[in-house]
Amino acid sequence: MPSKIHTRALSLADQALRNGPWRDTPWDERSRRFGSALLTALRESLATLQPMTAVSAACTAARSELPLASGVFHETWSRVVMVWAVRELVRAAHAEADDALRDELLRLASELAAATAQLSSVEGSVAAAQLPFEQMVDAAREAFNRTRDGLPFPADEKLFLNAYVHQLKHIASLLAVGGHSVDSLVRGAVSRTDRAVRRDGLAAWVEAPIAARQTWTQRGLAEAAWALASQVAREQGRSDNSRDICLWLARTACQLMARIDRVGQWVPATSLDVTAPAPSAPAAPAPALSPSPQEPTASKTTEKKMDNAKLNPMLKTLEVDATEAAWRLAGSQFVKLAKEPIVALLSRHLGPGDESLRARIATFLDTELGTALLSGVLSAGLSAMPLPANNVSQQLARELRVRSMAATGDVIADVLMGPLRQVAVMYLQGQPGVAPSEPAGLPPSALVDALKVASGQASEVVEPAKAG
């Protein structure tokens, strides 16, 4: 038998899901009919079924409303409607003062998000690698920009959410490429947002307890997921690829929304969140023992100082080396992460739809020279971008620049050293000084003149002897 808290949560969920997502963005008639049927079936199913079964039943009812629509249409709009439903439940949960009721609503929202992420995908749909990369990224960034302009939250929380959505906008290209861990991308966005708002001096975030910051982050992720899903209504009919772009937006929104049950765990904790133990009274010092004649106390102290003197420079050296290794690792990982988007960008501009060209570009960038050139381009990009002046961007740009110079110089040296070695063997072998000015194998002109003079003198001596 369901508890009173669960019954009350279902009542609040039923009220939250009565409006419909078409109030936020204009939907056409077919999409609105589909969404209305899905939400009606979902409200009725939640009272008697588990969230996973309720989502499946609601999607089946919505497909029966438009049986002649394509599978892509059914999947796209099922995901869009469910993302909106989860967003509404998250909003309703955070508006509740009762902790038990809020937790129940959040649990229901998390289970619905997980069920939506597991909806069956359309067979034979276009793979992400074949979609128009630039249009996907542009659609995602437009969606995030719209969200930053109209968040209905208090001023301090809105400042944080704007910074959070701005960081999520930066991972749009990696989400479009695919193959990256969504957990890692979202976790990185949370960490960067925390550093950004602290640097800007947002006191409401810095002084808030960890539970409040987790609430803000969870609500921000729900708003960002709905931003992508709501963009589907705007993308319809924009281009020949709009159907596939809409499906990608809906799937990506579900991937983000499925993280609302764990995003709070990624909020960095600070010293304000940890209750420091009360300082205890200092322990009474132990009575000093007089050293025995056999224990050279002064000698042990001197030996300890000598060991510390030897150890400190070693630790400093290891610290410097570890820092250099960390920057080198960061540069290498940055090049690897940026390689796939750049391959997709070049292939779509140079040869749209030509998979062989994409393979050749990827093969070239995997070579030593290609990686060196890519490192140089990324270094120039970091130096030219209007980023805030900090040590991270400058140091990473320098590391990529040095990496590019060293690798390019090594490749050029390999090209030039072969002919140089041949020249050294031909002209310098066996010579103590500089190579001769004339080609090898021909005697010098001075030697030839000397031989002519010698032969002339010999002939003059022989002729008088014959005459006598």
Backbone hydrogen bonds, N-H to C=O, Kabsch-Sander energy under -0.5 kcal/mol:
donor,donor_aa,acceptor,acceptor_aa,energy
7,T,3,S,-2.3
8,R,4,K,-2.6
9,A,5,I,-2.3
10,L,6,H,-2.3
11,S,7,T,-1.8
12,L,8,R,-2.1
13,A,9,A,-2.5
14,D,10,L,-2.3
15,Q,11,S,-1.8
16,A,12,L,-2.3
17,L,13,A,-1.6
18,R,15,Q,-1.1
23,R,20,G,-1.2
24,D,21,P,-1.6
25,T,21,P,-1.2
32,R,28,D,-2.1
33,R,29,E,-2.4
34,F,30,R,-2.3
35,G,31,S,-2.7
36,S,32,R,-2.5
37,A,33,R,-2.1
38,L,34,F,-2.0
39,L,35,G,-2.5
40,T,36,S,-2.2
41,A,37,A,-2.1
42,L,38,L,-2.2
43,R,39,L,-2.4
44,E,40,T,-1.8
45,S,41,A,-2.2
46,L,42,L,-2.2
47,A,43,R,-0.6
48,T,45,S,-1.4
49,L,45,S,-2.9
54,A,50,Q,-3.1
55,V,51,P,-2.4
56,S,52,M,-1.8
57,A,53,T,-2.5
58,A,54,A,-2.3
59,C,55,V,-2.4
60,T,56,S,-2.0
61,A,57,A,-2.1
62,A,58,A,-2.1
63,R,59,C,-2.2
64,S,60,T,-1.7
65,E,61,A,-0.9
66,L,62,A,-1.1
69,A,66,L,-1.2
74,H,70,S,-2.1
75,E,71,G,-2.6
76,T,72,V,-2.6
77,W,73,F,-2.3
78,S,74,H,-1.8
79,R,75,E,-2.2
80,V,76,T,-2.1
81,V,77,W,-2.3
82,M,78,S,-2.0
83,V,79,R,-2.4
84,W,80,V,-2.0
85,A,81,V,-2.2
86,V,82,M,-2.4
87,R,83,V,-2.2
88,E,84,W,-2.3
89,L,85,A,-1.9
90,V,86,V,-2.3
91,R,87,R,-2.2
92,A,88,E,-2.4
93,A,89,L,-2.4
94,H,90,V,-2.2
95,A,91,R,-0.9
96,E,93,A,-1.3
99,D,97,A,-0.6
102,R,98,D,-2.5
103,D,99,D,-2.6
104,E,100,A,-1.8
105,L,101,L,-2.2
106,L,102,R,-2.3
107,R,103,D,-2.2
108,L,104,E,-2.3
109,A,105,L,-2.5
110,S,106,L,-2.5
111,E,107,R,-2.2
112,L,108,L,-2.1
113,A,109,A,-2.3
114,A,110,S,-2.4
115,A,111,E,-2.2
116,T,112,L,-2.3
117,A,113,A,-2.1
118,Q,114,A,-0.9
119,L,116,T,-1.6
125,S,122,V,-1.2
130,Q,127,A,-1.3
131,L,128,A,-1.2
133,F,131,L,-0.9
136,M,132,P,-2.0
137,V,133,F,-2.3
138,D,134,E,-2.6
139,A,135,Q,-2.3
140,A,136,M,-2.2
141,R,137,V,-2.6
142,E,138,D,-2.4
143,A,139,A,-1.9
144,F,140,A,-2.2
145,N,141,R,-2.4
146,R,142,E,-2.0
147,T,143,A,-1.7
148,R,144,F,-1.9
149,D,145,N,-0.9
150,G,146,R,-0.7
150,G,147,T,-0.8
153,F,151,L,-1.9
158,K,154,P,-2.6
159,L,155,A,-2.0
160,F,156,D,-1.8
161,L,157,E,-2.8
162,N,158,K,-2.5
163,A,159,L,-1.9
164,Y,160,F,-2.5
165,V,161,L,-2.9
166,H,162,N,-1.9
167,Q,163,A,-1.7
168,L,164,Y,-2.2
169,K,165,V,-1.8
170,H,166,H,-0.9
171,I,167,Q,-0.6
171,I,168,L,-0.9
172,A,169,K,-1.3
175,L,171,I,-2.3
176,A,172,A,-2.0
177,V,173,S,-2.1
178,G,174,L,-2.1
185,L,181,S,-2.1
186,V,182,V,-2.7
187,R,183,D,-2.6
188,G,184,S,-2.3
189,A,185,L,-1.8
190,V,186,V,-2.1
191,S,187,R,-2.2
192,R,188,G,-2.4
193,T,189,A,-2.1
194,D,190,V,-2.2
195,R,191,S,-2.0
196,A,192,R,-2.3
197,V,193,T,-2.6
198,R,194,D,-1.7
199,R,195,R,-2.2
200,D,196,A,-2.0
201,G,198,R,-0.8
202,L,197,V,-2.6
203,A,201,G,-1.4
205,W,202,L,-0.8
206,V,202,L,-2.1
207,E,203,A,-2.9
213,R,209,P,-1.9
214,Q,210,I,-2.2
215,T,211,A,-1.8
216,W,212,A,-2.2
217,T,213,R,-2.1
218,Q,214,Q,-2.4
219,R,215,T,-2.5
220,G,216,W,-2.3
221,L,217,T,-2.1
222,A,218,Q,-1.8
223,E,219,R,-2.0
224,A,220,G,-2.3
225,A,221,L,-2.4
226,W,222,A,-2.0
227,A,223,E,-1.8
228,L,224,A,-1.7
229,A,225,A,-2.1
230,S,226,W,-3.1
231,Q,227,A,-0.9
232,V,229,A,-1.4
233,A,230,S,-0.7
234,R,230,S,-0.5
235,E,231,Q,-1.6
236,Q,232,V,-0.9
238,R,235,E,-1.9
242,S,239,S,-1.2
245,I,241,N,-2.3
246,C,242,S,-2.6
247,L,243,R,-1.8
248,W,244,D,-2.2
249,L,245,I,-2.5
250,A,246,C,-2.2
251,R,247,L,-2.3
252,T,248,W,-2.7
253,A,249,L,-2.3
254,C,250,A,-1.8
255,Q,251,R,-1.9
256,L,252,T,-2.1
257,M,253,A,-2.5
258,A,254,C,-1.8
259,R,256,L,-1.8
260,I,257,M,-1.6
262,R,259,R,-1.4
263,V,259,R,-1.7
265,Q,262,R,-1.3
266,W,263,V,-1.3
267,V,264,G,-1.0
273,D,270,T,-1.4
274,V,270,T,-0.5
274,V,271,S,-0.6
275,T,273,D,-0.6
276,A,274,V,-0.7
295,E,292,S,-1.8
297,T,295,E,-1.7
300,K,296,P,-1.6
301,T,297,T,-2.0
302,T,298,A,-2.2
303,E,299,S,-2.1
304,K,300,K,-2.3
305,K,301,T,-2.2
306,M,302,T,-2.1
307,D,303,E,-2.2
308,N,304,K,-2.3
309,A,305,K,-2.3
310,K,306,M,-1.6
311,L,307,D,-2.2
312,N,308,N,-2.6
314,M,310,K,-0.8
315,L,311,L,-2.4
316,K,312,N,-2.4
317,T,313,P,-2.4
318,L,314,M,-2.6
319,E,315,L,-2.3
320,V,316,K,-2.4
321,D,317,T,-2.5
322,A,318,L,-2.5
323,T,319,E,-2.0
324,E,320,V,-2.3
325,A,321,D,-2.5
326,A,322,A,-2.1
327,W,323,T,-2.2
328,R,324,E,-2.3
329,L,325,A,-2.5
330,A,326,A,-2.5
331,G,327,W,-2.5
332,S,328,R,-2.2
333,Q,329,L,-2.5
334,F,330,A,-2.3
335,V,331,G,-2.1
336,K,332,S,-1.9
337,L,333,Q,-2.5
338,A,334,F,-2.1
339,K,335,V,-1.0
340,E,336,K,-0.7
342,I,338,A,-1.7
343,V,339,K,-2.4
344,A,340,E,-2.5
345,L,341,P,-2.4
346,L,342,I,-2.7
347,S,343,V,-2.4
348,R,344,A,-1.7
349,H,345,L,-1.3
350,L,346,L,-3.0
351,G,347,S,-2.0
354,D,351,G,-2.1
355,E,353,G,-1.0
358,R,354,D,-1.7
359,A,355,E,-2.2
360,R,356,S,-2.1
361,I,357,L,-2.6
362,A,358,R,-2.3
363,T,359,A,-2.5
364,F,360,R,-2.5
365,L,361,I,-2.4
366,D,362,A,-1.0
367,T,363,T,-0.6
367,T,364,F,-1.2
370,G,364,F,-0.6
371,T,367,T,-2.4
372,A,368,E,-1.8
373,L,369,L,-2.6
374,L,370,G,-2.4
375,S,371,T,-2.2
376,G,372,A,-2.0
377,V,373,L,-2.3
378,L,374,L,-2.5
379,S,375,S,-2.3
380,A,376,G,-2.4
381,G,377,V,-2.3
382,L,378,L,-2.5
383,S,379,S,-2.1
384,A,380,A,-1.8
385,M,381,G,-1.9
387,L,385,M,-2.5
390,N,388,P,-0.6
394,Q,390,N,-1.5
395,Q,391,N,-2.5
396,L,392,V,-2.5
397,A,393,S,-2.2
398,R,394,Q,-2.2
399,E,395,Q,-2.4
400,L,396,L,-2.3
401,R,397,A,-2.2
402,V,398,R,-2.7
403,R,399,E,-2.3
404,S,400,L,-2.3
405,M,401,R,-2.5
406,A,402,V,-2.6
407,A,403,R,-2.2
408,T,404,S,-2.7
409,G,405,M,-2.7
410,D,406,A,-2.0
411,V,407,A,-2.0
412,I,408,T,-2.5
413,A,409,G,-2.4
414,D,410,D,-2.0
415,V,411,V,-1.5
416,L,412,I,-2.3
417,M,413,A,-2.6
418,G,414,D,-0.7
420,L,416,L,-1.8
421,R,417,M,-2.2
422,Q,418,G,-1.8
423,V,419,P,-2.3
424,A,420,L,-2.2
425,V,421,R,-2.2
426,M,422,Q,-2.3
427,Y,423,V,-2.5
428,L,423,V,-0.5
428,L,424,A,-1.6
429,Q,425,V,-0.5
431,Q,428,L,-1.5
442,L,439,P,-1.3
448,V,444,P,-1.4
449,D,445,S,-1.9
450,A,446,A,-1.8
451,L,447,L,-1.8
452,K,448,V,-1.7
453,V,449,D,-2.0
454,A,450,A,-2.0
455,S,451,L,-2.0
456,G,452,K,-1.9
457,Q,453,V,-2.0
458,A,454,A,-1.7
459,S,455,S,-1.4
460,E,456,G,-1.4
461,V,457,Q,-1.4
462,V,458,A,-1.5
463,E,459,S,-1.6
465,A,461,V,-1.0
466,K,462,V,-1.3
467,A,463,E,-1.7
468,G,464,P,-2.0
